[in-house]
Amino acid sequence: MTGNGAGEPGAALERRSVLQPKGRLDMIAAPTFREQVKRLVEMGASLLVVDLGSVSFVDSTGLAALVGALKLVRGAGGDLCVARPNAQVWQVVERRYLHTVLRRCELGEAELTRSPEAPR
């Protein structure tokens, strides 16, 4: 689900969504993650926060899904950032030099409306 952050329907402000994958973001979970991103963009999300706080492992397919999500959101005029990656997950991101394109952000719990969870 998305929220515009303003509390007013139709307000021309950024529509924020949080996507919370859980467990492994790998070749098994990536297709569902991609579908969820696509659905959120179609619903009008212009800022997608991917909360990686419950992700314990990411492989190259998961990294590709994150980059693909970034391209999809930016292609629709929005942006994507990642929140709460654990040290191991962020180390994988850095080793692939993806920290230069995947922006980290803080989770503003009061400001963001949660979206459906990704599969485990």
N, C-alpha and C positions, 0 to 999 in steps of 0.2 A: 504494500500500500504506500501511498505517497501523501505528503502533507506539504502545503505551500509555505509553512513557517509563519504565515501572517494571521491565520485564524479567520480570514475572510475569503469566501468563495470567489473565484475569478480574479483574485489579486495577481498582478503581474510580477510576482516574485519567484525566486528560485524554488522549484519543487524538489524537496529532498526525500530520499529513500535510503534505508539501510538494508543491506542484504547480509545475512549471517550464515555463511556455510559452516558446517560442523564436521569435525573429524578430519578426514583426508580430502584435499582438493586435488584429485588425481584423474586418471583416465576414466574411472568409473563415474565420478561425481561431476566432471567437467561438462558433459552435455546438458545435464539438468541445470547447472549453474548458468550456462549460456542462454538457455531458454528463459530462465528467470530474469536475467538481465534484459533480454529482448522484450519481455512482457512489461517490465518496469519502464523501459524507454518508450514503448508504445502507449503506456498510460500517462506519459508526460513527465517522468522524472528527469530533472535537469542536473541534479547533483546526486550521484550514487555513491554512498559510503559503503565499502565492503568491509564489514567487521570481521577480521580474521582472528579475533580473540579465542574462538573455539576451534580453530584449525590447528591440528597437530602436525600435519605433513602436507607438503605441496611438491608435486613433481613437475616435469617439463610440460605436461599437458595442462596441469593446473595453472602454471605460469602463462602458457599460451591463452588460456581462457580469460585470465585477468587482463592481458594485453588486448585481446579481442574485445572484451567488455569496454575497456578504455576507448578503443577505436569506435565502437558502436555508439557510446554515449557522446563522445566528442563529435562524431558525424551528425548527431542530432542537435548539436549546439550546446551540449552540456559538458560536465566534467565528472571525473571519478577520482576518489581517493581511498586509501586503505587505512583502517584503524586497528589498533591493538594486535599487530602481528607478534607472535612470540619470537624469541631470539633466533631459534633455528629456522623458522619460516623466513624471517627477514634476511638472515644470512644467505639463504638460497636466492632470494631476490637480488641481493647485492652481488653475489658471485656471478650472476648473469647480467650484471650492470643494468638491471631493470629499475633500480632505485632512482635512476635519472629520469624515468618517465612515469613511474608509479608514485604519486605524491602521498605522503603520510599525512594523516589528519587525526584530530582528537574526536572522540565521540561525545557530542553534546547531548546527553540523554534527554534533557527537557525540550530540545529544539528539533529532534529528529523522530519521525514516525517509523516504526519498524515494519519491514516487509516479511513475507513468508520465508521460512527457513529453507536452506538448501538441504539436500539429503545428506546423510552421514556417510 
